[in-house]
Amino acid sequence: PAQQELALQRFLSNVDEEALQFVRREVYIRFFSIAPGGQDFFKQSSSRLHFIVDKVLSMTLEMYQKPTRMVEDLSGLGLRHVGYGIPTDYFGPFVSSCVQVMRRLTDDDDVEEAFRWSLGLVSRILTRVISEGSTLVMTAINANSARQLEKAVSNAPRGERALWALKVQVGTQSISPLLWAIDSYSIDTARAMLVDLLTIRGDRDRYYYGMDIMFERHPDLIKRLCTDAPSLLPVLLDGLVWRSRFASGGMRRVNYYIKHLIVDAQGDFSPALGWMVEHKSGKIMCHPAVAFVTDLVWHRVALRTFLFGRLWFLFTLVVFVLSQSVLNHMESSQDEVRIAIFVCRCFLYCCSMGHGLLYHSRRTVRSIRNKQFVRSGRCLVPAYWANWQDLASLLLTVALLLMLCVEPILHCLGEGDGDTMFMRSCEAARSIADVYAILSSVAMLLYFLLLADLSVFSTRVSAYVLVCGQLHSEVSLYLFALTFFVAAFAGAVNCLAQNNDDFIGIPQAALNLYRIGFGMFATLHFEKLTDEPMLMLCVVAYVVIVVVFLLNLLIAQLNCAYNSTYEDMIGFARLNRSRVVCETVPSVPAARWERFVDSLGMEDRLEFMEGDLGVAGGVQIYEPASAHFTTVDTVCRFAGSTSPAARWPHEDKVGEVNEADRFDRLEKLMNKMTTRAAGSHRRENSSRGGSVSGVDLTISQEDSSTSA
């Protein structure tokens, strides 16, 4: 082997680009001539096929250099080929084609033998892996047939049924049939697998439920579904809810198996809810399982932490209002008022602005370090600016910083005496007073804008706020159209020979046209328009276009947009609450989180009915019987043997007739009837033929006797 490895390494290192291109082209020409059917399995481009040949050449040498790692890599490659459904019969012709092409490039027997042995070993490993990994489940996935999958898993022992859908093991490598079905877009098969895994089956000894093993095998399954197969997410969530078909006292027993939606393998908060928030689907957030998880974590854990965090913000808002809108209108000659204003502003600059500077500095540095940017126009900005709350907080911090730079008290420190300290009005501050007032107004608006985040306490208020955010584009279009017509008519009326003071000059005319559009133009000024007929005509045309047409068009647009948004309004509100939960839970103390998880008792088995202990991993509640009406018991119960090695008896789908099997039976019956009718017709013809032959024979005998 060492001599062969050295010869093969020397040969491959001396192969030039022209020879390599010849190998890439000639291998497939010879392979397709030996096995024409192989063309049906090579759908990739020529560059991809050339890449495969290059990998084959490198693998033959690596088999000598790193045999252990190559066996593991080939096992993984073979399991992927199981999903591709490639017959192993084509490996032999492909190896022969490669060896024939290699023989044309060299006369060295050591090189040829080394290449033949290595590539043959690769082929045998792949053949073994594919043969062992080609299970009935993988065959059903390749055909994307839910019926084939049901028949395949029905052959599994009841104790291993879930593993058949989640793991195919060959050597040290394994592949997940469920993930392969999702990656290969075999949606029907993946849906059938999820339904089978999340169906509760039971015998006299125990219940079988695939939730735990499914999430242990694939902790990021929800993330994969959100990304690659969102249509399967409701199927998974439906399987996490069990409802009793019996009601007592108007209430129904409901089990939510949400263990893996709340905690991960380490006992921390599960990222599953965050993945669904990133998916941004209001319908998913309204699913009973997701809504229950969100409300449970919100009321039991996140609410207190969120409220404590917002109390500090509310306190700073109250201080800001006192400093800028209440105390500044009191008598400034009183020392108590001036001292109170000074203390409030010192608190704002040190605490509110200081906290904002520290927070945004950390987030910006973290975004730069992790290269988390989003494009805004032609500029790259930190990714966290995409969240409007973070952006508003950043603008508020900048506004407070600018207010500190032009603070009148600081500019008047050197002008007052001991009796008039902390003055806000002096000669030095007179030029910056207006700038400070504007910055103060902007900061006040930003404070109250951030206060809208408290709407999460009520899903109804939160839904209203979110709908307002969804409809702002319609108002923007109206303002754009209004500005266009204001500019047009402002220029038009100044082309007229008119002396009305309200419309002389384009700026003055535009201002008054805006007033007319918003209903702020005084009636007395309309009376002056009667002296200018052409001006009056232009204003009337403007009123018809803006007030009559555009305003009613805006109302119609808002009505239509609201109707389309109303259906997802609660979903948007729950999405907002879930986002707040995901942001708040990481700051919850670990001890309180552990107490919350322990209080749920998810390690205890939940009852299906009185005295009937089912499976663990969930939380049981009672809901009104009319909330989700059901008459079907979704737990499949079987008599007979209770051995985990025994297969489950044949079962129909819960709550529905297996239409596919019914049509199959009907088709077989029709084929049998057709065959039977055809056979009867043939027998009838043969009997008629025999009778006719007998008659002919009798007639011929009679003719012969007559002739004699």
C-alpha positions in Angstrom: 0.0 0.0 0.0 2.8 2.5 0.8 4.3 1.9 -2.7 0.9 2.3 -4.4 0.1 5.4 -2.4 3.5 7.0 -3.4 2.9 6.1 -7.1 -0.6 7.5 -7.1 0.4 10.7 -5.3 3.2 11.3 -7.7 0.9 10.7 -10.7 -1.9 13.0 -9.5 0.5 15.8 -8.6 1.9 15.8 -12.2 -1.5 15.8 -13.9 -1.9 19.1 -15.8 -5.1 21.0 -16.6 -5.4 19.6 -20.1 -5.2 16.0 -18.9 -7.6 16.7 -16.1 -10.1 18.2 -18.5 -9.7 15.1 -20.6 -10.5 12.9 -17.6 -13.5 15.0 -16.7 -15.0 14.7 -20.1 -14.0 11.1 -21.0 -15.3 9.5 -17.8 -18.9 10.4 -18.5 -18.6 9.5 -22.2 -17.5 6.0 -21.4 -19.9 5.6 -18.4 -22.9 6.6 -20.5 -21.9 4.2 -23.3 -21.5 1.3 -20.8 -24.7 2.2 -18.8 -27.0 4.4 -20.8 -29.6 4.3 -18.0 -27.2 6.2 -15.8 -27.9 9.4 -17.8 -31.3 9.6 -16.0 -29.6 10.2 -12.7 -27.2 13.0 -13.7 -29.2 16.1 -13.8 -26.5 18.6 -12.7 -24.6 21.0 -15.0 -21.3 20.1 -16.6 -19.3 22.1 -14.1 -20.9 20.2 -11.2 -20.1 16.9 -13.0 -16.5 17.9 -13.4 -16.4 18.8 -9.7 -17.6 15.2 -8.9 -14.7 13.7 -11.0 -12.2 15.9 -9.2 -13.6 14.7 -5.8 -13.3 11.1 -7.0 -9.6 11.6 -7.9 -8.9 13.2 -4.5 -10.8 10.5 -2.6 -8.7 7.7 -4.1 -5.6 9.3 -2.7 -7.2 10.2 0.7 -8.3 6.6 1.1 -4.6 5.7 1.5 -3.7 8.8 3.6 -6.7 9.0 6.0 -8.6 5.7 5.8 -10.5 6.1 9.1 -11.9 9.6 8.3 -12.6 8.6 4.7 -14.8 5.6 5.8 -16.8 8.0 8.0 -17.1 10.6 5.2 -18.2 7.9 2.7 -20.8 6.6 5.1 -22.3 10.0 5.3 -22.1 10.3 1.5 -23.7 7.0 1.0 -26.6 7.9 3.3 -27.2 11.0 1.3 -27.3 8.8 -1.9 -30.0 6.8 -0.2 -32.2 9.8 -0.3 -31.3 10.4 -4.0 -32.5 6.9 -4.8 -29.6 6.0 -7.1 -29.3 2.2 -7.8 -26.1 0.6 -6.7 -25.8 -1.2 -10.0 -24.3 1.9 -11.6 -21.3 2.0 -9.2 -19.5 -0.8 -11.0 -19.7 0.7 -14.6 -18.7 4.1 -13.2 -15.5 2.5 -11.6 -14.7 0.7 -14.8 -15.1 3.9 -16.8 -12.7 5.8 -14.4 -10.1 2.9 -14.6 -10.3 2.8 -18.4 -9.7 6.6 -18.7 -6.8 6.4 -16.2 -5.2 3.6 -18.2 -5.0 5.9 -21.2 -3.1 8.5 -19.2 -0.4 6.2 -17.7 1.5 2.9 -18.4 2.6 2.5 -14.8 1.0 -0.7 -13.4 1.4 0.5 -9.8 -0.6 3.7 -10.5 -3.3 1.8 -12.2 -3.5 -0.9 -9.5 -3.5 1.8 -6.8 -6.3 3.7 -8.5 -8.3 0.5 -9.2 -8.0 -0.8 -5.6 -8.9 2.6 -3.9 -11.8 3.4 -6.2 -13.1 -0.2 -5.9 -13.0 0.1 -2.1 -14.9 3.4 -2.2 -17.5 1.8 -4.4 -17.9 -1.2 -2.1 -18.3 1.1 1.0 -20.9 3.2 -0.8 -22.8 0.1 -2.0 -22.9 -1.4 1.5 -24.1 1.9 3.1 -26.8 2.4 0.5 -27.9 -1.2 0.8 -28.1 -1.0 4.5 -29.7 2.4 4.5 -32.3 1.8 1.9 -35.1 1.2 4.3 -38.8 1.2 3.5 -39.2 4.6 5.0 -36.5 6.1 2.7 -38.1 4.4 -0.3 -41.5 6.0 0.7 -39.7 9.4 1.0 -38.2 9.1 -2.5 -41.7 8.4 -3.9 -43.2 11.2 -1.7 -46.0 8.8 -0.9 -47.8 9.1 2.4 -49.5 5.8 2.0 -46.2 4.0 1.4 -44.8 5.6 4.6 -47.8 4.5 6.7 -47.3 1.0 5.4 -43.5 1.2 6.0 -43.7 2.3 9.7 -46.6 -0.1 10.4 -43.9 -2.9 10.1 -41.9 -1.4 13.0 -42.0 -2.7 16.5 -44.1 -0.3 18.6 -41.1 0.5 20.8 -39.0 1.5 17.8 -41.6 3.0 15.5 -40.5 6.6 16.2 -36.9 5.8 15.5 -37.7 4.4 12.1 -38.9 7.9 11.1 -36.0 9.7 12.8 -32.8 7.7 12.3 -31.2 5.5 9.8 -27.8 4.3 11.2 -25.0 2.8 9.1 -21.7 2.4 11.0 -20.9 5.7 12.8 -23.0 7.8 10.5 -26.8 8.4 10.6 -29.3 10.3 8.6 -32.8 11.6 9.7 -35.6 10.5 7.3 -37.7 13.3 8.6 -35.2 16.0 7.9 -34.4 14.4 4.5 -38.1 14.5 3.6 -38.1 18.2 4.5 -34.9 19.0 2.7 -36.1 17.2 -0.4 -39.5 18.9 -0.3 -41.3 15.6 0.1 -44.0 17.5 1.9 -46.7 14.7 1.9 -44.3 12.2 3.4 -43.0 14.7 6.0 -46.6 15.6 7.0 -47.4 11.9 7.4 -44.3 11.4 9.5 -45.2 14.2 11.8 -48.7 13.0 12.2 -47.4 9.4 13.0 -44.8 10.7 15.5 -47.3 12.9 17.4 -50.1 10.3 17.5 -50.6 8.9 21.0 -50.9 5.1 21.0 -51.5 3.0 24.0 -51.9 -0.6 25.2 -52.7 -1.9 28.7 -49.1 -1.3 29.9 -48.0 2.0 28.5 -48.5 4.9 26.1 -46.2 5.7 23.2 -45.7 9.3 22.1 -42.9 10.4 19.8 -42.6 14.0 21.0 -39.6 13.6 23.3 -37.5 11.5 21.0 -38.4 13.8 18.1 -37.2 17.0 19.9 -34.2 15.2 21.4 -33.1 14.0 17.9 -33.9 17.4 16.3 -33.8 20.3 18.8 -34.0 22.8 16.0 -36.9 21.1 14.2 -39.2 24.2 14.6 -36.5 26.4 13.1 -36.2 24.0 10.1 -39.9 24.0 9.6 -40.1 27.8 9.8 -37.4 28.1 7.2 -38.0 25.2 4.8 -41.5 23.9 5.3 -43.8 26.4 7.1 -46.9 24.6 5.9 -45.9 21.7 8.3 -45.7 23.9 11.4 -49.5 23.8 12.1 -49.3 20.0 11.8 -46.6 19.8 14.4 -48.4 22.2 16.7 -51.7 20.3 16.4 -49.9 17.2 17.5 -48.9 18.9 20.8 -52.5 19.4 21.9 -54.9 16.7 23.2 -58.5 17.4 24.0 -60.9 15.1 25.7 -64.1 14.3 23.8 -66.0 14.3 27.2 -67.1 17.4 28.9 -68.1 17.8 32.5 -69.9 20.8 33.9 -69.4 22.7 30.7 -65.6 22.3 30.8 -63.3 20.1 28.8 -59.9 18.6 29.8 -57.0 19.7 27.6 -53.4 18.6 27.6 -50.7 20.9 26.1 -47.5 19.0 25.6 -45.3 22.1 25.5 -42.3 21.0 27.4 -39.9 21.5 24.5 -41.5 24.9 23.6 -40.6 26.2 27.1 -37.3 24.6 28.1 -34.4 23.2 26.1 -32.1 20.3 27.0 -30.1 22.4 29.5 -33.3 23.7 31.3 -33.0 27.2 29.9 -35.7 29.0 27.9 -36.3 27.3 24.6 -35.5 29.2 21.5 -38.6 27.7 19.8 -40.8 30.7 20.5 -38.1 33.0 19.2 -37.9 31.1 15.9 -41.6 31.4 15.4 -41.4 35.1 16.2 -38.8 35.5 13.5 -41.1 33.7 11.1 -43.6 36.6 11.6 -46.7 34.6 11.0 -49.7 35.9 12.9 -51.7 32.7 12.2 -49.0 30.6 13.8 -48.9 32.9 16.9 -52.7 32.4 17.3 -52.4 28.6 17.4 -53.7 27.4 20.7 -50.4 25.8 21.7 -48.3 28.8 20.9 -50.8 31.2 22.5 -50.9 29.1 25.6 -47.1 29.1 25.9 -46.8 32.8 25.3 -49.5 33.7 27.9 -48.1 31.2 30.4 -44.6 32.5 30.3 -45.8 36.1 30.1 -48.1 36.1 33.2 -45.9 33.8 35.3 -42.4 35.0 34.5 -41.9 37.8 32.0 -44.6 40.3 33.2 -42.9 41.2 36.5 -39.4 41.6 34.9 -40.9 43.6 32.0 -42.9 45.8 34.4 -39.8 46.5 36.6 -37.8 47.5 33.6 -40.6 49.9 32.3 -41.1 51.4 35.8 -37.7 53.0 35.5 -38.7 54.4 32.1 -42.0 55.7 33.4 -40.1 57.4 36.3 -37.7 59.1 33.9 -40.7 60.2 31.7 -42.4 61.8 34.7 -39.2 63.6 35.7 -38.8 64.8 32.1 -42.4 66.1 32.0 -41.9 67.9 35.3 -38.6 69.5 34.2 -39.6 70.6 30.7 -43.4 71.1 30.8 -44.5 71.8 34.3 -41.7 73.5 36.4 -40.5 75.7 33.6 -43.8 77.6 33.6 -43.7 78.4 37.3 -42.2 81.5 38.7 -38.5 81.3 37.9 -37.6 83.8 40.7 -38.2 81.1 43.3 -35.1 79.3 44.4 -37.0 76.1 45.0 -38.3 76.0 41.4 -34.8 76.6 39.9 -33.2 74.0 42.2 -35.9 71.5 41.3 -35.4 72.1 37.6 -31.6 71.7 38.0 -32.0 68.5 39.9 -34.4 67.0 37.4 -32.2 67.8 34.5 -29.1 66.5 36.2 -31.0 63.2 36.8 -32.1 63.1 33.1 -28.6 63.7 31.8 -26.8 61.4 34.2 -29.3 58.5 34.4 -31.5 58.5 31.3 -28.9 59.8 28.8 -26.1 57.9 30.5 -28.0 54.6 30.4 -28.8 55.2 26.7 -25.2 56.0 25.8 -24.0 52.8 27.6 -26.6 50.6 26.0 -26.2 51.8 22.5 -22.4 51.8 22.7 -22.5 48.1 23.7 -25.0 47.1 21.0 -23.1 49.0 18.3 -19.7 47.5 19.3 -21.3 44.0 19.4 -22.8 44.5 16.0 -19.5 45.6 14.5 -17.7 42.8 16.2 -20.2 40.2 14.9 -20.5 42.0 11.5 -24.3 42.3 12.0 -25.4 45.0 9.6 -28.4 45.9 7.5 -28.4 48.1 4.4 -30.3 51.4 4.7 -30.2 53.0 1.3 -26.5 53.0 0.4 -25.3 52.8 3.9 -24.7 49.9 6.3 -26.0 50.4 9.8 -26.0 48.1 12.8 -28.7 45.4 12.5 -30.4 46.3 15.8 -31.4 49.6 14.3 -34.0 47.7 12.3 -36.1 47.5 15.4 -38.0 50.7 15.7 -37.9 50.8 19.5 -34.1 50.6 19.5 -33.9 53.3 16.8 -36.3 55.6 18.7 -34.2 55.0 21.9 -31.1 55.9 20.0 -32.7 59.1 18.7 -33.8 60.0 22.2 -30.3 59.5 23.5 -29.0 61.8 20.8 -31.6 64.4 21.5 -30.7 64.4 25.2 -27.0 64.7 24.3 -27.8 67.8 22.1 -29.9 69.2 24.9 -27.0 68.9 27.3 -24.8 70.8 24.8 -27.2 73.7 24.6 -28.4 73.6 28.2 -29.3 77.2 29.2 -28.5 76.6 32.9 -24.9 75.7 31.9 -24.6 78.8 29.7 -25.9 81.1 32.6 -23.7 79.7 35.3 -21.2 82.5 35.1 -23.7 85.4 34.9 -25.7 84.9 38.1 -24.8 85.8 41.6 -25.3 83.8 44.7 -29.0 84.6 45.0 -29.9 83.7 41.4 -28.1 80.5 40.8 -29.3 77.9 38.2 -30.8 80.7 36.0 -32.3 79.7 32.6 -32.7 83.2 31.2 -29.6 85.3 30.5 -27.9 87.0 27.6 -25.7 84.0 26.8 -28.7 81.6 26.7 -31.0 83.9 24.6 -29.6 82.7 21.3 -29.9 79.0 22.0 -33.3 79.1 23.8 -35.3 78.3 20.7 -32.9 75.4 19.8 -33.2 73.9 23.3 -37.0 74.2 23.2 -37.2 72.4 19.8 -34.9 69.6 21.1 -37.0 69.3 24.2 -40.2 68.9 22.2 -38.6 66.2 20.0 -37.4 64.3 23.1 -40.9 64.6 24.6 -42.4 63.0 21.5 -39.8 60.2 21.5 -40.5 59.5 25.2 -44.2 59.0 24.5 -43.5 57.0 21.3 -41.4 54.6 23.3 -44.3 54.4 25.8 -46.3 52.7 23.1 -44.4 49.5 24.0 -46.5 49.2 27.1 -49.5 48.3 24.9 -48.3 44.7 25.2 -50.2 44.4 28.5 -53.4 44.2 26.5 -53.6 42.2 23.2 -56.5 44.4 22.2 -54.6 47.7 22.6 -51.5 46.1 21.1 -53.5 45.0 18.1 -54.8 48.5 17.6 -51.3 50.0 17.8 -50.0 47.5 15.3 -52.9 48.1 12.9 -52.1 51.8 13.0 -48.5 51.0 12.1 -49.8 48.9 9.2 -52.0 51.6 7.8 -49.5 54.5 7.9 -48.5 53.9 4.3 -52.0 54.9 3.1 -51.8 58.2 5.0 -48.4 58.8 3.5 -49.8 58.4 0.0 -52.5 60.9 0.8 -50.0 63.4 2.1 -47.9 62.9 -1.0 -50.9 63.5 -3.3 -51.9 66.5 -1.2 -48.5 68.1 -1.5 -48.5 67.6 -5.2 -51.8 69.4 -5.7 -50.8 72.2 -3.2 -47.6 72.8 -5.2 -49.6 72.8 -8.5 -52.3 75.2 -7.4 -49.9 77.4 -5.5 -48.0 78.0 -8.7 -51.3 78.4 -10.7 -52.9 81.0 -8.5 -49.8 83.1 -8.6 -50.0 83.2 -12.4 -53.3 85.0 -12.1 -53.7 88.8 -11.8 -55.0 88.8 -8.3 -54.3 90.9 -5.1 -55.5 88.6 -2.4 -53.1 88.8 0.5 -53.6 85.1 1.4 -52.4 83.9 -2.0 -49.6 86.3 -3.0 -46.4 84.4 -3.3 -46.0 80.6 -3.6 -45.1 80.0 0.0 -48.1 82.0 1.3 -50.4 80.4 -1.2 -49.1 76.8 -0.3 -49.6 77.5 3.4 -53.2 78.6 3.0 -53.9 75.7 0.6 -52.7 73.3 3.3 -55.0 75.1 5.7 -57.9 74.6 3.3 -57.1 70.9 2.9 -57.0 70.4 6.7 -60.1 72.5 7.4 -58.1 75.3 9.2 -58.8 78.1 6.8 -61.1 80.7 8.3 -64.5 81.3 6.8 -64.0 85.1 6.7 -61.1 84.6 4.3 -63.3 82.6 2.0 -65.6 85.7 1.7 -62.7 87.7 0.3 -62.3 85.3 -2.6 -65.6 86.5 -4.1 -63.7 89.6 -5.3 -61.4 87.5 -7.5 -63.6 85.2 -9.7 -60.7 83.3 -11.3 -59.0 82.8 -7.9 -62.3 81.7 -6.5 -62.6 79.2 -9.4 -59.1 77.8 -8.7 -59.8 77.4 -5.0 -63.1 75.6 -5.7 -61.3 73.2 -8.1 -58.7 72.6 -5.4 -61.4 71.9 -2.8 -63.2 69.4 -5.1 -60.0 67.5 -5.8 -58.5 67.5 -2.3 -61.4 67.6 0.1 -64.0 65.8 -1.9 -61.9 63.3 -3.9 -58.6 62.7 -2.1 -60.1 62.7 1.4 -62.8 60.2 0.5 -60.3 58.1 -1.4 -58.2 58.0 1.8 -61.2 56.9 3.8 -61.9 54.1 1.3 -58.3 53.0 1.3 -58.1 52.9 5.1 -61.4 50.9 5.2 -60.1 48.3 2.7 -56.7 48.0 4.3 -58.3 47.7 7.8 -60.6 44.9 6.6 -57.6 43.0 5.2 -55.5 43.6 8.3 -58.3 42.9 10.8 -58.1 39.2 10.3 -54.5 39.1 11.4 -54.8 41.8 14.0 -54.8 39.5 17.0 -52.0 37.5 15.5 -49.9 40.7 15.2 -50.7 41.5 18.8 -49.6 38.0 20.0 -46.5 38.3 17.8 -45.6 41.5 19.6 -46.2 39.9 23.0 -44.1 36.9 22.0 -41.3 39.2 20.9 -41.4 41.0 24.3 -41.4 37.6 26.1 -38.3 36.4 24.1 -36.5 39.7 25.0 -37.5 39.7 28.6 -37.0 36.0 29.7 -33.2 36.1 29.4 -33.0 38.8 32.1 -35.2 36.8 34.5 -33.2 35.5 37.5 -32.2 31.8 37.2 -33.7 30.9 40.5 -37.1 32.3 39.6 -37.0 30.6 36.2 -36.2 27.2 37.9 -39.1 27.7 40.3 -41.4 28.4 37.4 -40.4 25.3 35.5 -40.7 23.1 38.6 -44.2 24.5 39.3 -45.4 23.3 35.9 -44.8 19.7 36.9 -44.0 18.7 33.3 -42.3 15.5 34.5 -45.6 14.2 35.8 -47.9 12.1 33.7 -51.1 13.8 32.7 -54.5 12.2 32.9 -56.6 11.4 29.9 -59.6 10.7 32.1 -60.1 10.1 35.7 -57.5 7.5 36.8 -56.0 7.1 33.3 -52.4 8.4 33.5 -51.1 9.3 30.1 -47.7 10.7 29.0 -45.6 13.4 30.6 -44.2 16.6 29.2 -47.1 18.9 29.3 -49.6 21.1 31.3 -53.2 20.3 31.8 -56.0 22.9 31.9 -59.8 23.0 31.6 -61.4 25.1 28.8 -65.0 25.8 28.0 -66.5 22.8 26.2 -67.7 25.0 23.3 -64.3 26.6 22.7 -63.0 23.6 20.5 -65.8 21.1 20.0 -64.6 17.6 19.3 -66.3 14.1 19.5 -63.2 12.0 18.5 -60.7 10.5 21.0 -57.3 11.2 19.4 -55.6 8.5 21.5 -55.4 5.2 19.6 -55.9 2.3 22.0 -55.2 -1.3 21.2 -55.8 -4.6 22.9 -53.8 -7.8 22.5 -50.1 -8.1 23.2 -48.3 -5.4 25.1 -44.8 -6.3 24.1 -42.7 -3.4 22.8 -41.3 -5.7 20.2 -44.8 -6.3 18.7 -46.2 -4.3 15.9 -49.2 -2.1 16.3 -52.4 -3.6 14.8 -53.7 -2.1 11.6 -55.4 1.3 12.3 -57.4 3.8 10.3 -56.7 7.5 10.6 -58.3 9.0 13.7 -61.5 10.7 12.9 -61.5 10.2 9.2 -62.0 7.4 6.7 -58.9 6.3 4.7 -60.2 7.4 1.3 -57.1 6.1 -0.5 -57.6 2.6 0.8 -61.3 2.8 -0.1 -60.5 3.7 -3.6 -57.9 1.0 -3.8 -60.3 -1.6 -2.7 -62.9 -0.3 -5.2 -60.3 -0.4 -8.0 -59.3 -3.9 -7.2 -63.0 -5.0 -7.1 -63.7 -3.4 -10.5 -60.6 -5.1 -11.9 -61.7 -8.4 -10.5 -65.2 -7.9 -12.0 -63.8 -7.0 -15.4 -61.5 -10.0 -15.4 -64.4 -12.3 -14.3 -66.6 -10.8 -17.0 -63.9 -11.2 -19.7 -63.4 -14.9 -18.6 -67.1 -15.5 -18.7 -67.3 -14.0 -22.2 -64.4 -16.2 -23.4 -66.1 -19.4 -22.0 -69.3 -18.4 -23.7 -67.6 -17.9 -27.0 -65.7 -21.2 -26.7 -68.9 -23.1 -25.9 -70.7 -21.5 -28.9 -67.7 -22.4 -31.0 -67.9 -26.1 -29.8 -71.6 -26.3 -30.6 -71.2 -24.9 -34.0 -68.4 -27.3 -34.7 -70.5 -30.3 -33.5 -73.4 -29.2 -35.8 -71.1 -28.9 -38.8 -69.6 -32.3 -38.1 -73.1 -33.9 -37.9 -74.2 -32.2 -41.2 -71.0 -33.4 -42.9 -71.6 -37.0 -41.7 -75.2 -36.8 -42.9 -74.0 -35.5 -46.3 -71.5 -38.3 -46.6 -74.1 -41.0 -45.8 -76.5 -39.5 -48.3 -73.8 -39.6 -51.0 -73.0 -43.2 -50.2 
